Amino acid sequence: MSSRHAVGAYRRAAQVLAPAALLFVAACATPFRADVTRFQALPAPAGQRVIVLPAEGQDAASIEFRTYARAVEDKLRQAGFTVVQDAASADFVARFGYGMGVPRERVDTIPGWGGWGWGGWGWGPGWGWGPGWGWGPGWWDQPYVYSVTVFPAHVDLTISRAADGVRVFEGRAHSTTRESSMPVLVPRLVEAMFSGFPGNSGETVRVKLPSARR
């Protein structure tokens, strides 16, 4: 087979196998990213007592809510608060909520002339240029365009003084990912919320966490 025919055959095979490359890329662990916005006038945590209650629209009796609330309580303890279960003894009241928006389609592209190809001409295990079969750096000459369903999710946290109800902290962490499981997303968003807690007032930061899935 001539070099021209070999390259042509490779291009055709790469166009067919680009979806397989997409599956390979999607299977790789990618970081979890969330945008976190916080406004705060919070005194330095020094053992103040705080109780975690549901935000409006959340069910305090829900097992799901209590599961996520425990994650918030753990983060508040790590920040220097004392978590209590009796509102009458609390110095602060933290209200926590979470939710998921309407899923939407997102268009992504794997660019041509670069990426992972299957077989054909390319750099192989022997670090030489020539024909062969197997996964390795290769190319196809057309971008591969595909769509995925993504899910927007968020968590909200406010902290108020118990004595007069004045808020001293407001925060929201949100992310749009291909993950649709709230038991996976909410703990990640809580972790993002408390990254650098309490943060700079009025600042939105992008928080990147290691992937929870492999």
C-alpha positions as CSV (number, residue, x, y, z in Angstrom):
1,M,0.0,0.0,0.0
2,S,1.4,3.4,-1.0
3,S,1.9,6.1,1.7
4,R,-0.9,8.2,0.1
5,H,-3.4,5.2,0.3
6,A,-2.3,4.4,3.8
7,V,-2.8,8.0,5.0
8,G,-6.2,8.1,3.2
9,A,-7.3,4.9,4.8
10,Y,-6.2,6.2,8.2
11,R,-8.2,9.4,7.8
12,R,-11.4,7.4,7.0
13,A,-10.8,5.1,9.9
14,A,-10.2,8.0,12.2
15,Q,-13.4,9.7,11.2
16,V,-15.3,6.5,12.0
17,L,-13.5,5.9,15.2
18,A,-13.6,9.4,16.6
19,P,-16.6,8.5,18.8
20,A,-14.4,5.8,20.3
21,A,-11.8,8.4,21.1
22,L,-14.6,10.5,22.7
23,L,-15.5,7.6,25.0
24,F,-11.8,7.2,25.9
25,V,-11.5,10.9,26.8
26,A,-14.8,10.9,28.7
27,A,-13.6,7.9,30.7
28,C,-10.6,9.8,32.0
29,A,-10.9,11.4,35.4
30,T,-11.5,15.1,35.1
31,P,-11.5,17.7,37.9
32,F,-14.7,18.9,39.4
33,R,-15.1,22.7,39.0
34,A,-17.5,25.0,40.8
35,D,-18.0,28.7,40.9
36,V,-18.3,30.0,44.5
37,T,-19.6,33.5,45.4
38,R,-19.5,34.6,49.1
39,F,-20.5,37.8,51.0
40,Q,-19.4,37.9,54.6
41,A,-18.9,39.9,57.7
42,L,-18.3,36.8,59.8
43,P,-16.3,37.1,63.0
44,A,-13.3,34.8,63.2
45,P,-14.6,31.4,64.3
46,A,-13.5,30.6,67.8
47,G,-15.8,28.0,69.1
48,Q,-19.1,29.9,68.6
49,R,-22.1,27.6,68.7
50,V,-24.0,27.1,65.4
51,I,-27.0,25.1,64.4
52,V,-27.6,24.0,60.8
53,L,-31.3,24.3,59.7
54,P,-32.9,23.9,56.3
55,A,-33.3,26.8,54.0
56,E,-36.7,27.7,52.7
57,G,-38.1,24.9,50.6
58,Q,-36.0,22.2,52.1
59,D,-37.6,19.5,54.3
60,A,-35.9,19.2,57.7
61,A,-37.4,15.7,58.2
62,S,-35.8,14.5,54.9
63,I,-33.1,11.8,55.3
64,E,-31.5,13.3,52.3
65,F,-31.3,16.8,53.8
66,R,-29.9,15.4,57.1
67,T,-27.2,13.6,55.2
68,Y,-26.1,16.7,53.4
69,A,-26.5,18.8,56.6
70,R,-24.0,16.6,58.4
71,A,-21.4,17.4,55.7
72,V,-22.0,21.1,56.3
73,E,-21.7,20.5,60.1
74,D,-18.4,18.7,59.6
75,K,-17.1,21.7,57.6
76,L,-18.3,24.2,60.2
77,R,-16.4,22.2,62.9
78,Q,-13.3,22.2,60.8
79,A,-13.7,26.0,60.4
80,G,-13.7,26.5,64.2
81,F,-17.4,26.5,65.2
82,T,-19.1,24.3,67.7
83,V,-22.1,22.6,66.2
84,V,-25.2,22.3,68.4
85,Q,-28.7,20.8,67.9
86,D,-30.6,23.1,70.2
87,A,-31.5,26.4,68.6
88,A,-31.9,28.0,72.0
89,S,-28.2,27.5,72.8
90,A,-26.9,28.6,69.4
91,D,-24.9,31.8,68.7
92,F,-25.5,31.5,65.0
93,V,-28.0,29.9,62.7
94,A,-26.8,28.4,59.4
95,R,-29.5,27.7,56.8
96,F,-28.5,25.3,54.0
97,G,-30.3,24.5,50.8
98,Y,-29.5,22.7,47.5
99,G,-31.2,22.1,44.2
100,M,-30.8,21.2,40.5
101,G,-31.9,23.2,37.5
102,V,-33.3,22.1,34.2
103,P,-30.9,19.9,32.2
104,R,-29.7,21.2,28.8
105,E,-27.7,20.1,25.8
106,R,-24.2,21.4,25.4
107,V,-22.2,21.1,22.2
108,D,-18.5,20.1,22.5
109,T,-15.9,19.5,19.9
110,I,-12.8,17.3,19.5
111,P,-10.6,19.3,17.1
112,G,-9.1,17.8,14.0
113,W,-5.4,17.4,13.4
114,G,-4.6,16.4,16.9
115,G,-5.8,14.1,19.5
116,W,-5.9,10.3,20.1
117,G,-6.4,8.1,17.0
118,W,-6.8,4.4,16.5
119,G,-4.1,2.8,14.5
120,G,-2.9,4.0,11.1
121,W,0.1,6.2,10.7
122,G,1.3,7.9,13.8
123,W,3.8,7.7,16.6
124,G,3.6,4.3,18.2
125,P,5.2,2.4,21.1
126,G,8.5,2.2,19.2
127,W,8.6,6.0,18.8
128,G,8.8,5.7,15.0
129,W,6.6,6.9,12.2
130,G,4.9,4.2,10.3
131,P,1.7,2.1,10.0
132,G,0.4,0.2,13.0
133,W,-2.7,-0.5,15.1
134,G,-3.3,0.6,18.6
135,W,-4.1,3.6,20.7
136,G,-1.6,6.4,20.3
137,P,-1.3,10.0,19.3
138,G,-2.7,10.5,15.9
139,W,-5.0,12.8,13.9
140,W,-8.1,13.1,11.8
141,D,-8.7,16.0,9.5
142,Q,-12.2,17.0,10.6
143,P,-13.4,18.2,14.0
144,Y,-15.7,15.7,15.8
145,V,-18.8,17.6,17.1
146,Y,-21.0,16.0,19.7
147,S,-23.6,17.0,22.2
148,V,-24.0,16.0,25.9
149,T,-26.6,16.6,28.5
150,V,-25.4,18.7,31.4
151,F,-27.1,19.4,34.8
152,P,-26.8,22.7,36.7
153,A,-26.7,22.2,40.5
154,H,-26.1,24.5,43.4
155,V,-25.9,24.7,47.2
156,D,-26.7,27.8,49.3
157,L,-25.6,28.7,52.8
158,T,-26.5,31.6,55.0
159,I,-25.3,32.3,58.6
160,S,-27.1,34.7,60.8
161,R,-26.7,35.9,64.4
162,A,-29.2,34.0,66.5
163,A,-29.7,37.1,68.8
164,D,-31.0,39.5,66.1
165,G,-31.2,37.6,62.8
166,V,-28.6,39.7,61.1
167,R,-26.8,37.8,58.4
168,V,-23.0,37.6,58.6
169,F,-22.5,35.1,55.7
170,E,-24.1,34.4,52.3
171,G,-22.7,31.9,49.9
172,R,-23.6,30.0,46.8
173,A,-21.6,27.3,45.0
174,H,-22.8,26.1,41.6
175,S,-21.6,23.8,38.8
176,T,-22.9,22.5,35.5
177,T,-21.6,19.0,34.8
178,R,-22.6,15.7,33.1
179,E,-23.2,14.3,36.6
180,S,-26.9,14.1,37.5
181,S,-26.7,12.4,40.9
182,M,-27.4,14.8,43.8
183,P,-25.7,12.5,46.4
184,V,-22.5,12.9,44.3
185,L,-22.9,16.6,43.5
186,V,-24.0,18.1,46.8
187,P,-21.0,16.9,48.9
188,R,-18.7,18.2,46.2
189,L,-20.4,21.6,46.1
190,V,-20.3,21.8,49.9
191,E,-16.6,21.1,49.7
192,A,-16.2,23.9,47.2
193,M,-18.2,26.3,49.4
194,F,-15.8,25.8,52.3
195,S,-12.7,26.0,50.2
196,G,-10.9,29.0,51.6
197,F,-13.9,29.7,53.9
198,P,-15.2,32.3,54.6
199,G,-13.5,33.9,51.6
200,N,-13.3,37.5,50.5
201,S,-16.7,39.3,50.5
202,G,-18.1,39.9,47.1
203,E,-15.7,37.7,45.3
204,T,-16.5,34.8,42.9
205,V,-13.8,32.2,42.7
206,R,-13.5,29.0,40.5
207,V,-12.7,26.1,42.8
208,K,-11.2,22.9,41.2
209,L,-11.4,19.6,43.1
210,P,-10.1,16.2,42.2
211,S,-12.5,14.0,40.4
212,A,-14.7,11.9,42.6
213,R,-15.0,9.2,39.9
214,R,-12.4,7.2,38.0
